[in-house]
Amino acid sequence: MHKNHQDLRLLPVHFKKVAFGIFILSVLFIVLTISKVIPVDKDIVKTISKTGFLVSLLLLALTKNKIEDELTSRIRLKAFSSSFVFGVAYVIVVPFVSLLFKDGFLSDKGVTEVLIAMFLFYFIIFYSMLKNR
Amino acid sequence: MKNTIKIERAIKNMTQESLAIEIGVSRQTINSIEKNRYIPSIVLALKISKVFEKSVNEIFELEEED
């Protein structure tokens, strides 16, 4: 199929392997530091693992499927827009929820957590729509 | 918008899979078009019409609500 200007500029399929590799490395890094095989500061571990998760999720979101046609692109765009709305709603709602819990477990949500939640929402929407197309 | 892809496929003795391969999309996309869940782009409609050697208007038809 020839490319046209409406095509999304996505990464080739093999980037999925790269994304999963980074994800596994991030998990492995956390496991090794928790088990004290690698003695690293807790904040450094947190930053590196968060970055690793974000990069892997971004790569997964921007990588083509095996068969990427115009319906897949349309579903992808719908999922992207839904996850954006979800992200905004999440940022609006979470402070009120944390008020209910009196600065409980939901009070310290940073940018990374919001982005990870957005990516997870994107994957749920994308794959459920892809299944029911 | 309705279409006659299913009928044209039957005439040509083609499966959804073989049509999908010929025009470079997934089988599910052909299924969605046949069930009127997805309206294809002009490029895809032209490719489908080329496979069945008919004009786009003969395969795709507007309905009252369109």
N, CA and C atoms of all chains as a GROMACS GRO file, in nm:
protein
  597
    1MET      N    1   0.084  -0.120   0.000
    1MET     CA    2   0.000   0.000   0.000
    1MET      C    3   0.088   0.126   0.000
    2HIS      N    4   0.061   0.217  -0.092
    2HIS     CA    5   0.142   0.338  -0.100
    2HIS      C    6   0.113   0.430   0.018
    3LYS      N    7   0.217   0.505   0.055
    3LYS     CA    8   0.200   0.601   0.165
    3LYS      C    9   0.127   0.723   0.111
    4ASN      N   10   0.043   0.782   0.192
    4ASN     CA   11  -0.012   0.912   0.154
    4ASN      C   12   0.001   1.007   0.272
    5HIS      N   13  -0.036   1.131   0.249
    5HIS     CA   14  -0.013   1.233   0.352
    5HIS      C   15  -0.095   1.211   0.478
    6GLN      N   16  -0.196   1.124   0.469
    6GLN     CA   17  -0.281   1.101   0.587
    6GLN      C   18  -0.222   0.995   0.680
    7ASP      N   19  -0.119   0.925   0.635
    7ASP     CA   20  -0.058   0.822   0.717
    7ASP      C   21   0.007   0.882   0.842
    8LEU      N   22  -0.008   0.812   0.955
    8LEU     CA   23   0.061   0.856   1.077
    8LEU      C   24   0.206   0.812   1.063
    9ARG      N   25   0.296   0.896   1.107
    9ARG     CA   26   0.438   0.859   1.099
    9ARG      C   27   0.472   0.774   1.222
   10LEU      N   28   0.463   0.644   1.203
   10LEU     CA   29   0.486   0.551   1.314
   10LEU      C   30   0.616   0.475   1.294
   11LEU      N   31   0.665   0.418   1.402
   11LEU     CA   32   0.791   0.341   1.398
   11LEU      C   33   0.767   0.201   1.341
   12PRO      N   34   0.870   0.139   1.282
   12PRO     CA   35   0.853   0.003   1.230
   12PRO      C   36   0.821  -0.098   1.340
   13VAL      N   37   0.764  -0.212   1.299
   13VAL     CA   38   0.715  -0.314   1.395
   13VAL      C   39   0.821  -0.360   1.494
   14HIS      N   40   0.949  -0.370   1.449
   14HIS     CA   41   1.052  -0.427   1.538
   14HIS      C   42   1.080  -0.340   1.662
   15PHE      N   43   1.030  -0.215   1.662
   15PHE     CA   44   1.047  -0.129   1.780
   15PHE      C   45   0.967  -0.180   1.900
   16LYS      N   46   0.869  -0.269   1.875
   16LYS     CA   47   0.794  -0.330   1.985
   16LYS      C   48   0.888  -0.412   2.072
   17LYS      N   49   0.981  -0.484   2.006
   17LYS     CA   50   1.079  -0.564   2.079
   17LYS      C   51   1.168  -0.474   2.163
   18VAL      N   52   1.209  -0.360   2.105
   18VAL     CA   53   1.293  -0.262   2.177
   18VAL      C   54   1.217  -0.212   2.301
   19ALA      N   55   1.088  -0.180   2.281
   19ALA     CA   56   1.005  -0.129   2.392
   19ALA      C   57   0.995  -0.232   2.504
   20PHE      N   58   0.967  -0.358   2.467
   20PHE     CA   59   0.956  -0.463   2.569
   20PHE      C   60   1.091  -0.484   2.639
   21GLY      N   61   1.200  -0.471   2.563
   21GLY     CA   62   1.335  -0.483   2.619
   21GLY      C   63   1.360  -0.379   2.726
   22ILE      N   64   1.326  -0.254   2.694
   22ILE     CA   65   1.344  -0.144   2.791
   22ILE      C   66   1.257  -0.166   2.915
   23PHE      N   67   1.134  -0.213   2.892
   23PHE     CA   68   1.041  -0.240   3.002
   23PHE      C   69   1.098  -0.347   3.095
   24ILE      N   70   1.147  -0.457   3.036
   24ILE     CA   71   1.203  -0.567   3.116
   24ILE      C   72   1.328  -0.520   3.192
   25LEU      N   73   1.411  -0.439   3.124
   25LEU     CA   74   1.532  -0.386   3.190
   25LEU      C   75   1.496  -0.299   3.310
   26SER      N   76   1.390  -0.217   3.296
   26SER     CA   77   1.346  -0.131   3.406
   26SER      C   78   1.301  -0.215   3.525
   27VAL      N   79   1.221  -0.320   3.495
   27VAL     CA   80   1.173  -0.408   3.602
   27VAL      C   81   1.291  -0.478   3.669
   28LEU      N   82   1.384  -0.526   3.586
   28LEU     CA   83   1.504  -0.596   3.635
   28LEU      C   84   1.587  -0.505   3.725
   29PHE      N   85   1.598  -0.377   3.684
   29PHE     CA   86   1.674  -0.278   3.762
   29PHE      C   87   1.613  -0.259   3.901
   30ILE      N   88   1.479  -0.251   3.905
   30ILE     CA   89   1.409  -0.235   4.034
   30ILE      C   90   1.433  -0.358   4.121
   31VAL      N   91   1.416  -0.475   4.060
   31VAL     CA   92   1.433  -0.601   4.135
   31VAL      C   93   1.575  -0.612   4.192
   32LEU      N   94   1.674  -0.580   4.109
   32LEU     CA   95   1.815  -0.589   4.152
   32LEU      C   96   1.848  -0.491   4.264
   33THR      N   97   1.787  -0.372   4.260
   33THR     CA   98   1.815  -0.274   4.366
   33THR      C   99   1.741  -0.308   4.495
   34ILE      N  100   1.618  -0.362   4.481
   34ILE     CA  101   1.543  -0.404   4.601
   34ILE      C  102   1.616  -0.520   4.670
   35SER      N  103   1.666  -0.613   4.590
   35SER     CA  104   1.739  -0.727   4.647
   35SER      C  105   1.885  -0.690   4.684
   36LYS      N  106   1.916  -0.561   4.669
   36LYS     CA  107   2.047  -0.503   4.707
   36LYS      C  108   2.166  -0.564   4.633
   37VAL      N  109   2.143  -0.613   4.514
   37VAL     CA  110   2.252  -0.661   4.428
   37VAL      C  111   2.327  -0.539   4.374
   38ILE      N  112   2.250  -0.434   4.338
   38ILE     CA  113   2.310  -0.308   4.294
   38ILE      C  114   2.281  -0.202   4.401
   39PRO      N  115   2.383  -0.152   4.468
   39PRO     CA  116   2.357  -0.050   4.571
   39PRO      C  117   2.343   0.090   4.510
   40VAL      N  118   2.220   0.132   4.488
   40VAL     CA  119   2.193   0.264   4.429
   40VAL      C  120   2.092   0.338   4.517
   41ASP      N  121   2.102   0.472   4.516
   41ASP     CA  122   2.009   0.556   4.593
   41ASP      C  123   1.864   0.534   4.546
   42LYS      N  124   1.770   0.538   4.640
   42LYS     CA  125   1.629   0.511   4.610
   42LYS      C  126   1.572   0.608   4.505
   43ASP      N  127   1.609   0.738   4.517
   43ASP     CA  128   1.558   0.838   4.422
   43ASP      C  129   1.608   0.815   4.280
   44ILE      N  130   1.735   0.771   4.271
   44ILE     CA  131   1.791   0.742   4.138
   44ILE      C  132   1.716   0.625   4.074
   45VAL      N  133   1.689   0.522   4.154
   45VAL     CA  134   1.615   0.404   4.105
   45VAL      C  135   1.478   0.446   4.055
   46LYS      N  136   1.412   0.531   4.137
   46LYS     CA  137   1.277   0.578   4.104
   46LYS      C  138   1.278   0.653   3.970
   47THR      N  139   1.375   0.745   3.955
   47THR     CA  140   1.383   0.826   3.833
   47THR      C  141   1.413   0.740   3.711
   48ILE      N  142   1.513   0.651   3.724
   48ILE     CA  143   1.552   0.567   3.609
   48ILE      C  144   1.438   0.473   3.569
   49SER      N  145   1.374   0.409   3.669
   49SER     CA  146   1.268   0.314   3.635
   49SER      C  147   1.146   0.386   3.575
   50LYS      N  148   1.112   0.504   3.628
   50LYS     CA  149   1.000   0.581   3.572
   50LYS      C  150   1.028   0.618   3.427
   51THR      N  151   1.153   0.665   3.402
   51THR     CA  152   1.191   0.702   3.266
   51THR      C  153   1.185   0.581   3.173
   52GLY      N  154   1.236   0.468   3.222
   52GLY     CA  155   1.232   0.344   3.145
   52GLY      C  156   1.091   0.303   3.108
   53PHE      N  157   1.000   0.309   3.206
   53PHE     CA  158   0.860   0.272   3.180
   53PHE      C  159   0.798   0.367   3.078
   54LEU      N  160   0.826   0.497   3.097
   54LEU     CA  161   0.768   0.596   3.004
   54LEU      C  162   0.818   0.578   2.862
   55VAL      N  163   0.949   0.557   2.848
   55VAL     CA  164   1.008   0.539   2.713
   55VAL      C  165   0.949   0.415   2.647
   56SER      N  166   0.939   0.305   2.724
   56SER     CA  167   0.886   0.181   2.666
   56SER      C  168   0.739   0.196   2.626
   57LEU      N  169   0.661   0.264   2.710
   57LEU     CA  170   0.519   0.285   2.678
   57LEU      C  171   0.503   0.376   2.556
   58LEU      N  172   0.589   0.479   2.547
   58LEU     CA  173   0.585   0.570   2.432
   58LEU      C  174   0.619   0.496   2.302
   59LEU      N  175   0.725   0.413   2.309
   59LEU     CA  176   0.764   0.335   2.191
   59LEU      C  177   0.652   0.240   2.148
   60LEU      N  178   0.589   0.174   2.248
   60LEU     CA  179   0.479   0.082   2.216
   60LEU      C  180   0.362   0.155   2.151
   61ALA      N  181   0.334   0.275   2.202
   61ALA     CA  182   0.221   0.352   2.147
   61ALA      C  183   0.249   0.403   2.006
   62LEU      N  184   0.378   0.428   1.977
   62LEU     CA  185   0.412   0.486   1.846
   62LEU      C  186   0.463   0.384   1.745
   63THR      N  187   0.450   0.256   1.778
   63THR     CA  188   0.497   0.152   1.686
   63THR      C  189   0.379   0.093   1.608
   64LYS      N  190   0.405   0.068   1.480
   64LYS     CA  191   0.302   0.012   1.392
   64LYS      C  192   0.261  -0.128   1.436
   65ASN      N  193   0.138  -0.166   1.403
   65ASN     CA  194   0.097  -0.306   1.417
   65ASN      C  195   0.145  -0.383   1.295
   66LYS      N  196   0.134  -0.516   1.299
   66LYS     CA  197   0.179  -0.596   1.184
   66LYS      C  198   0.106  -0.553   1.057
   67ILE      N  199  -0.027  -0.538   1.068
   67ILE     CA  200  -0.103  -0.484   0.954
   67ILE      C  201  -0.160  -0.349   0.999
   68GLU      N  202  -0.099  -0.244   0.949
   68GLU     CA  203  -0.142  -0.109   0.986
   68GLU      C  204  -0.215  -0.048   0.867
   69ASP      N  205  -0.348  -0.053   0.871
   69ASP     CA  206  -0.424   0.006   0.760
   69ASP      C  207  -0.497   0.132   0.808
   70GLU      N  208  -0.583   0.186   0.721
   70GLU     CA  209  -0.648   0.313   0.756
   70GLU      C  210  -0.745   0.300   0.873
   71LEU      N  211  -0.806   0.182   0.891
   71LEU     CA  212  -0.896   0.163   1.005
   71LEU      C  213  -0.816   0.161   1.136
   72THR      N  214  -0.701   0.096   1.132
   72THR     CA  215  -0.614   0.091   1.251
   72THR      C  216  -0.570   0.233   1.288
   73SER      N  217  -0.532   0.313   1.187
   73SER     CA  218  -0.489   0.451   1.212
   73SER      C  219  -0.602   0.533   1.274
   74ARG      N  220  -0.723   0.510   1.223
   74ARG     CA  221  -0.840   0.582   1.274
   74ARG      C  222  -0.864   0.546   1.422
   75ILE      N  223  -0.855   0.415   1.451
   75ILE     CA  224  -0.874   0.367   1.589
   75ILE      C  225  -0.764   0.426   1.678
   76ARG      N  226  -0.642   0.429   1.625
   76ARG     CA  227  -0.528   0.483   1.700
   76ARG      C  228  -0.553   0.631   1.737
   77LEU      N  229  -0.601   0.708   1.641
   77LEU     CA  230  -0.628   0.850   1.667
   77LEU      C  231  -0.739   0.868   1.770
   78LYS      N  232  -0.843   0.783   1.760
   78LYS     CA  233  -0.953   0.788   1.857
   78LYS      C  234  -0.900   0.759   1.997
   79ALA      N  235  -0.814   0.657   2.006
   79ALA     CA  236  -0.758   0.616   2.136
   79ALA      C  237  -0.669   0.728   2.192
   80PHE      N  238  -0.590   0.793   2.103
   80PHE     CA  239  -0.504   0.904   2.147
   80PHE      C  240  -0.589   1.019   2.203
   81SER      N  241  -0.695   1.055   2.131
   81SER     CA  242  -0.779   1.166   2.177
   81SER      C  243  -0.851   1.131   2.307
   82SER      N  244  -0.897   1.004   2.317
   82SER     CA  245  -0.964   0.961   2.441
   82SER      C  246  -0.869   0.967   2.559
   83SER      N  247  -0.744   0.923   2.536
   83SER     CA  248  -0.648   0.922   2.647
   83SER      C  249  -0.611   1.064   2.689
   84PHE      N  250  -0.613   1.159   2.593
   84PHE     CA  251  -0.586   1.299   2.628
   84PHE      C  252  -0.697   1.352   2.719
   85VAL      N  253  -0.823   1.324   2.681
   85VAL     CA  254  -0.937   1.367   2.762
   85VAL      C  255  -0.930   1.301   2.900
   86PHE      N  256  -0.893   1.171   2.902
   86PHE     CA  257  -0.879   1.098   3.027
   86PHE      C  258  -0.774   1.165   3.116
   87GLY      N  259  -0.660   1.204   3.055
   87GLY     CA  260  -0.551   1.268   3.130
   87GLY      C  261  -0.596   1.398   3.195
   88VAL      N  262  -0.668   1.478   3.119
   88VAL     CA  263  -0.718   1.606   3.173
   88VAL      C  264  -0.817   1.579   3.286
   89ALA      N  265  -0.910   1.486   3.263
   89ALA     CA  266  -1.010   1.452   3.366
   89ALA      C  267  -0.941   1.398   3.491
   90TYR      N  268  -0.837   1.319   3.471
   90TYR     CA  269  -0.760   1.259   3.581
   90TYR      C  270  -0.698   1.368   3.668
   91VAL      N  271  -0.636   1.468   3.600
   91VAL     CA  272  -0.571   1.578   3.673
   91VAL      C  273  -0.675   1.662   3.748
   92ILE      N  274  -0.794   1.676   3.689
   92ILE     CA  275  -0.899   1.755   3.755
   92ILE      C  276  -0.957   1.678   3.874
   93VAL      N  277  -0.982   1.549   3.855
   93VAL     CA  278  -1.055   1.470   3.956
   93VAL      C  279  -0.967   1.428   4.074
   94VAL      N  280  -0.840   1.392   4.046
   94VAL     CA  281  -0.754   1.336   4.151
   94VAL      C  282  -0.740   1.426   4.277
   95PRO      N  283  -0.721   1.560   4.264
   95PRO     CA  284  -0.712   1.641   4.386
   95PRO      C  285  -0.836   1.631   4.475
   96PHE      N  286  -0.954   1.623   4.411
   96PHE     CA  287  -1.078   1.612   4.488
   96PHE      C  288  -1.088   1.476   4.557
   97VAL      N  289  -1.045   1.373   4.486
   97VAL     CA  290  -1.045   1.236   4.544
   97VAL      C  291  -0.949   1.232   4.663
   98SER      N  292  -0.830   1.296   4.644
   98SER     CA  293  -0.732   1.294   4.754
   98SER      C  294  -0.781   1.375   4.875
   99LEU      N  295  -0.867   1.477   4.848
   99LEU     CA  296  -0.928   1.551   4.958
   99LEU      C  297  -1.015   1.460   5.042
  100LEU      N  298  -1.090   1.373   4.974
  100LEU     CA  299  -1.178   1.278   5.043
  100LEU      C  300  -1.097   1.183   5.132
  101PHE      N  301  -0.980   1.146   5.080
  101PHE     CA  302  -0.896   1.053   5.156
  101PHE      C  303  -0.801   1.125   5.253
  102LYS      N  304  -0.817   1.259   5.266
  102LYS     CA  305  -0.734   1.343   5.355
  102LYS      C  306  -0.585   1.319   5.332
  103ASP      N  307  -0.540   1.359   5.211
  103ASP     CA  308  -0.400   1.343   5.171
  103ASP      C  309  -0.352   1.199   5.180
  104GLY      N  310  -0.440   1.111   5.141
  104GLY     CA  311  -0.407   0.968   5.144
  104GLY      C  312  -0.320   0.927   5.027
  105PHE      N  313  -0.339   0.805   4.982
  105PHE     CA  314  -0.249   0.746   4.881
  105PHE      C  315  -0.255   0.813   4.744
  106LEU      N  316  -0.358   0.894   4.719
  106LEU     CA  317  -0.369   0.954   4.586
  106LEU      C  318  -0.314   1.096   4.580
  107SER      N  319  -0.260   1.148   4.692
  107SER     CA  320  -0.224   1.290   4.697
  107SER      C  321  -0.097   1.326   4.621
  108ASP      N  322  -0.001   1.232   4.604
  108ASP     CA  323   0.127   1.271   4.544
  108ASP      C  324   0.145   1.220   4.401
  109LYS      N  325   0.044   1.241   4.319
  109LYS     CA  326   0.054   1.198   4.180
  109LYS      C  327   0.132   1.301   4.099
  110GLY      N  328   0.245   1.258   4.044
  110GLY     CA  329   0.327   1.347   3.964
  110GLY      C  330   0.295   1.335   3.816
  111VAL      N  331   0.373   1.407   3.735
  111VAL     CA  332   0.353   1.406   3.590
  111VAL      C  333   0.370   1.265   3.533
  112THR      N  334   0.473   1.194   3.581
  112THR     CA  335   0.500   1.059   3.530
  112THR      C  336   0.381   0.966   3.553
  113GLU      N  337   0.323   0.972   3.672
  113GLU     CA  338   0.209   0.885   3.704
  113GLU      C  339   0.091   0.916   3.612
  114VAL      N  340   0.069   1.046   3.588
  114VAL     CA  341  -0.042   1.086   3.500
  114VAL      C  342  -0.018   1.033   3.359
  115LEU      N  343   0.106   1.049   3.312
  115LEU     CA  344   0.139   1.002   3.176
  115LEU      C  345   0.127   0.851   3.164
  116ILE      N  346   0.173   0.778   3.267
  116ILE     CA  347   0.162   0.632   3.265
  116ILE      C  348   0.013   0.591   3.264
  117ALA      N  349  -0.068   0.659   3.346
  117ALA     CA  350  -0.212   0.631   3.348
  117ALA      C  351  -0.274   0.659   3.210
  118MET      N  352  -0.230   0.768   3.145
  118MET     CA  353  -0.281   0.802   3.012
  118MET      C  354  -0.244   0.695   2.910
  119PHE      N  355  -0.118   0.648   2.918
  119PHE     CA  356  -0.073   0.544   2.824
  119PHE      C  357  -0.152   0.415   2.845
  120LEU      N  358  -0.173   0.378   2.973
  120LEU     CA  359  -0.248   0.255   3.002
  120LEU      C  360  -0.390   0.267   2.949
  121PHE      N  361  -0.451   0.385   2.970
  121PHE     CA  362  -0.586   0.409   2.919
  121PHE      C  363  -0.587   0.399   2.766
  122TYR      N  364  -0.484   0.456   2.703
  122TYR     CA  365  -0.471   0.450   2.557
  122TYR      C  366  -0.468   0.305   2.508
  123PHE      N  367  -0.385   0.220   2.574
  123PHE     CA  368  -0.373   0.081   2.530
  123PHE      C  369  -0.504   0.004   2.550
  124ILE      N  370  -0.573   0.032   2.661
  124ILE     CA  371  -0.702  -0.035   2.686
  124ILE      C  372  -0.801   0.001   2.575
  125ILE      N  373  -0.812   0.131   2.546
  125ILE     CA  374  -0.906   0.177   2.442
  125ILE      C  375  -0.865   0.122   2.305
  126PHE      N  376  -0.737   0.135   2.272
  126PHE     CA  377  -0.688   0.094   2.139
  126PHE      C  378  -0.713  -0.055   2.113
  127TYR      N  379  -0.671  -0.139   2.207
  127TYR     CA  380  -0.683  -0.283   2.183
  127TYR      C  381  -0.828  -0.332   2.194
  128SER      N  382  -0.910  -0.267   2.279
  128SER     CA  383  -1.051  -0.309   2.284
  128SER      C  384  -1.122  -0.268   2.156
  129MET      N  385  -1.091  -0.148   2.103
  129MET     CA  386  -1.154  -0.105   1.977
  129MET      C  387  -1.104  -0.190   1.859
  130LEU      N  388  -0.977  -0.227   1.866
  130LEU     CA  389  -0.917  -0.310   1.760
  130LEU      C  390  -0.983  -0.448   1.756
  131LYS      N  391  -1.015  -0.498   1.876
  131LYS     CA  392  -1.078  -0.630   1.888
  131LYS      C  393  -1.222  -0.627   1.836
  132ASN      N  394  -1.290  -0.516   1.862
  132ASN     CA  395  -1.432  -0.505   1.824
  132ASN      C  396  -1.455  -0.433   1.693
  133ARG      N  397  -1.351  -0.419   1.610
  133ARG     CA  398  -1.371  -0.342   1.486
  133ARG      C  399  -1.460  -0.417   1.387
  134MET      N  400  -2.407   0.464   0.431
  134MET     CA  401  -2.365   0.420   0.299
  134MET      C  402  -2.363   0.266   0.295
  135LYS      N  403  -2.430   0.211   0.194
  135LYS     CA  404  -2.430   0.065   0.182
  135LYS      C  405  -2.337   0.024   0.068
  136ASN      N  406  -2.301  -0.103   0.069
  136ASN     CA  407  -2.212  -0.150  -0.038
  136ASN      C  408  -2.244  -0.294  -0.075
  137THR      N  409  -2.191  -0.334  -0.189
  137THR     CA  410  -2.220  -0.469  -0.241
  137THR      C  411  -2.093  -0.557  -0.242
  138ILE      N  412  -2.002  -0.527  -0.153
  138ILE     CA  413  -1.874  -0.600  -0.152
  138ILE      C  414  -1.894  -0.750  -0.131
  139LYS      N  415  -1.986  -0.785  -0.038
  139LYS     CA  416  -2.010  -0.926  -0.008
  139LYS      C  417  -2.059  -1.000  -0.134
  140ILE      N  418  -2.148  -0.935  -0.208
  140ILE     CA  419  -2.203  -0.996  -0.330
  140ILE      C  420  -2.092  -1.009  -0.435
  141GLU      N  421  -2.016  -0.901  -0.450
  141GLU     CA  422  -1.908  -0.900  -0.550
  141GLU      C  423  -1.803  -1.008  -0.517
  142ARG      N  424  -1.780  -1.025  -0.390
  142ARG     CA  425  -1.684  -1.128  -0.346
  142ARG      C  426  -1.735  -1.266  -0.382
  143ALA      N  427  -1.865  -1.286  -0.358
  143ALA     CA  428  -1.926  -1.416  -0.388
  143ALA      C  429  -1.919  -1.445  -0.538
  144ILE      N  430  -1.944  -1.340  -0.619
  144ILE     CA  431  -1.937  -1.358  -0.766
  144ILE      C  432  -1.796  -1.398  -0.807
  145LYS      N  433  -1.699  -1.330  -0.748
  145LYS     CA  434  -1.558  -1.358  -0.783
  145LYS      C  435  -1.500  -1.475  -0.704
  146ASN      N  436  -1.581  -1.534  -0.617
  146ASN     CA  437  -1.538  -1.646  -0.533
  146ASN      C  438  -1.414  -1.609  -0.450
  147MET      N  439  -1.422  -1.492  -0.388
  147MET     CA  440  -1.310  -1.444  -0.306
  147MET      C  441  -1.347  -1.447  -0.159
  148THR      N  442  -1.249  -1.472  -0.076
  148THR     CA  443  -1.271  -1.464   0.069
  148THR      C  444  -1.236  -1.322   0.114
  149GLN      N  445  -1.278  -1.289   0.237
  149GLN     CA  446  -1.242  -1.158   0.294
  149GLN      C  447  -1.090  -1.146   0.300
  150GLU      N  448  -1.027  -1.258   0.339
  150GLU     CA  449  -0.881  -1.261   0.354
  150GLU      C  450  -0.811  -1.231   0.221
  151SER      N  451  -0.856  -1.297   0.112
  151SER     CA  452  -0.789  -1.276  -0.017
  151SER      C  453  -0.809  -1.135  -0.068
  152LEU      N  454  -0.929  -1.078  -0.046
  152LEU     CA  455  -0.953  -0.939  -0.086
  152LEU      C  456  -0.865  -0.845  -0.005
  153ALA      N  457  -0.858  -0.875   0.126
  153ALA     CA  458  -0.776  -0.792   0.216
  153ALA      C  459  -0.629  -0.790   0.172
  154ILE      N  460  -0.577  -0.908   0.139
  154ILE     CA  461  -0.437  -0.918   0.095
  154ILE      C  462  -0.416  -0.839  -0.036
  155GLU      N  463  -0.512  -0.852  -0.125
  155GLU     CA  464  -0.500  -0.786  -0.256
  155GLU      C  465  -0.496  -0.633  -0.245
  156ILE      N  466  -0.571  -0.577  -0.150
  156ILE     CA  467  -0.572  -0.430  -0.140
  156ILE      C  468  -0.487  -0.378  -0.022
  157GLY      N  469  -0.423  -0.470   0.049
  157GLY     CA  470  -0.328  -0.429   0.154
  157GLY      C  471  -0.388  -0.380   0.284
  158VAL      N  472  -0.498  -0.442   0.325
  158VAL     CA  473  -0.557  -0.410   0.456
  158VAL      C  474  -0.578  -0.540   0.535
  159SER      N  475  -0.632  -0.527   0.656
  159SER     CA  476  -0.657  -0.648   0.735
  159SER      C  477  -0.795  -0.706   0.700
  160ARG      N  478  -0.813  -0.834   0.731
  160ARG     CA  479  -0.942  -0.900   0.704
  160ARG      C  480  -1.054  -0.832   0.784
  161GLN      N  481  -1.019  -0.788   0.906
  161GLN     CA  482  -1.119  -0.722   0.993
  161GLN      C  483  -1.169  -0.592   0.931
  162THR      N  484  -1.079  -0.524   0.858
  162THR     CA  485  -1.120  -0.398   0.793
  162THR      C  486  -1.224  -0.426   0.684
  163ILE      N  487  -1.202  -0.534   0.607
  163ILE     CA  488  -1.299  -0.573   0.503
  163ILE      C  489  -1.433  -0.607   0.569
  164ASN      N  490  -1.426  -0.681   0.680
  164ASN     CA  491  -1.546  -0.719   0.753
  164ASN      C  492  -1.622  -0.595   0.802
  165SER      N  493  -1.549  -0.497   0.856
  165SER     CA  494  -1.611  -0.373   0.905
  165SER      C  495  -1.678  -0.296   0.791
  166ILE      N  496  -1.612  -0.294   0.674
  166ILE     CA  497  -1.670  -0.223   0.559
  166ILE      C  498  -1.798  -0.294   0.513
  167GLU      N  499  -1.791  -0.427   0.504
  167GLU     CA  500  -1.908  -0.504   0.460
  167GLU      C  501  -2.028  -0.486   0.552
  168LYS      N  502  -1.999  -0.474   0.682
  168LYS     CA  503  -2.108  -0.460   0.779
  168LYS      C  504  -2.147  -0.314   0.803
  169ASN      N  505  -2.095  -0.224   0.718
  169ASN     CA  506  -2.122  -0.080   0.725
  169ASN      C  507  -2.082  -0.014   0.857
  170ARG      N  508  -1.985  -0.073   0.923
  170ARG     CA  509  -1.937  -0.013   1.048
  170ARG      C  510  -1.827   0.089   1.018
  171TYR      N  511  -1.766   0.077   0.901
  171TYR     CA  512  -1.658   0.168   0.863
  171TYR      C  513  -1.671   0.208   0.716
  172ILE      N  514  -1.664   0.339   0.692
  172ILE     CA  515  -1.668   0.390   0.554
  172ILE      C  516  -1.524   0.409   0.508
  173PRO      N  517  -1.484   0.338   0.402
  173PRO     CA  518  -1.343   0.349   0.359
  173PRO      C  519  -1.311   0.482   0.295
  174SER      N  520  -1.180   0.512   0.286
  174SER     CA  521  -1.136   0.633   0.217
  174SER      C  522  -1.156   0.617   0.067
  175ILE      N  523  -1.142   0.726  -0.005
  175ILE     CA  524  -1.158   0.721  -0.152
  175ILE      C  525  -1.054   0.627  -0.212
  176VAL      N  526  -0.932   0.633  -0.161
  176VAL     CA  527  -0.824   0.547  -0.212
  176VAL      C  528  -0.863   0.399  -0.198
  177LEU      N  529  -0.911   0.362  -0.080
  177LEU     CA  530  -0.947   0.222  -0.056
  177LEU      C  531  -1.069   0.181  -0.140
  178ALA      N  532  -1.167   0.272  -0.151
  178ALA     CA  533  -1.286   0.244  -0.232
  178ALA      C  534  -1.246   0.221  -0.378
  179LEU      N  535  -1.151   0.300  -0.427
  179LEU     CA  536  -1.104   0.285  -0.566
  179LEU      C  537  -1.031   0.152  -0.584
  180LYS      N  538  -0.954   0.113  -0.482
  180LYS     CA  539  -0.882  -0.015  -0.489
  180LYS      C  540  -0.981  -0.132  -0.494
  181ILE      N  541  -1.086  -0.122  -0.410
  181ILE     CA  542  -1.188  -0.227  -0.407
  181ILE      C  543  -1.259  -0.236  -0.543
  182SER      N  544  -1.294  -0.120  -0.596
  182SER     CA  545  -1.364  -0.118  -0.725
  182SER      C  546  -1.274  -0.172  -0.838
  183LYS      N  547  -1.144  -0.149  -0.826
  183LYS     CA  548  -1.050  -0.200  -0.926
  183LYS      C  549  -1.044  -0.353  -0.924
  184VAL      N  550  -1.047  -0.409  -0.802
  184VAL     CA  551  -1.044  -0.556  -0.788
  184VAL      C  552  -1.166  -0.618  -0.855
  185PHE      N  553  -1.283  -0.554  -0.834
  185PHE     CA  554  -1.408  -0.610  -0.889
  185PHE      C  555  -1.438  -0.560  -1.031
  186GLU      N  556  -1.348  -0.481  -1.087
  186GLU     CA  557  -1.361  -0.425  -1.223
  186GLU      C  558  -1.495  -0.354  -1.244
  187LYS      N  559  -1.532  -0.275  -1.144
  187LYS     CA  560  -1.656  -0.197  -1.152
  187LYS      C  561  -1.627  -0.056  -1.102
  188SER      N  562  -1.718   0.038  -1.128
  188SER     CA  563  -1.696   0.173  -1.078
  188SER      C  564  -1.731   0.180  -0.929
  189VAL      N  565  -1.680   0.282  -0.862
  189VAL     CA  566  -1.706   0.297  -0.717
  189VAL      C  567  -1.856   0.309  -0.692
  190ASN      N  568  -1.926   0.382  -0.781
  190ASN     CA  569  -2.071   0.402  -0.766
  190ASN      C  570  -2.151   0.273  -0.774
  191GLU      N  571  -2.096   0.176  -0.843
  191GLU     CA  572  -2.167   0.048  -0.855
  191GLU      C  573  -2.152  -0.035  -0.727
  192ILE      N  574  -2.045  -0.011  -0.654
  192ILE     CA  575  -2.021  -0.088  -0.532
  192ILE      C  576  -2.072  -0.015  -0.407
  193PHE      N  577  -2.048   0.115  -0.404
  193PHE     CA  578  -2.092   0.195  -0.287
  193PHE      C  579  -2.210   0.283  -0.326
  194GLU      N  580  -2.310   0.287  -0.236
  194GLU     CA  581  -2.428   0.367  -0.265
  194GLU      C  582  -2.471   0.446  -0.141
  195LEU      N  583  -2.504   0.572  -0.163
  195LEU     CA  584  -2.548   0.656  -0.051
  195LEU      C  585  -2.688   0.615  -0.006
  196GLU      N  586  -2.714   0.631   0.124
  196GLU     CA  587  -2.846   0.602   0.177
  196GLU      C  588  -2.914   0.733   0.215
  197GLU      N  589  -3.042   0.725   0.250
  197GLU     CA  590  -3.121   0.843   0.286
  197GLU      C  591  -3.054   0.930   0.392
  198GLU      N  592  -3.003   0.864   0.497
  198GLU     CA  593  -2.947   0.939   0.611
  198GLU      C  594  -2.808   0.998   0.585
  199ASP      N  595  -2.744   0.962   0.474
  199ASP     CA  596  -2.609   1.013   0.443
  199ASP      C  597  -2.615   1.159   0.394
   0.00000   0.00000   0.00000
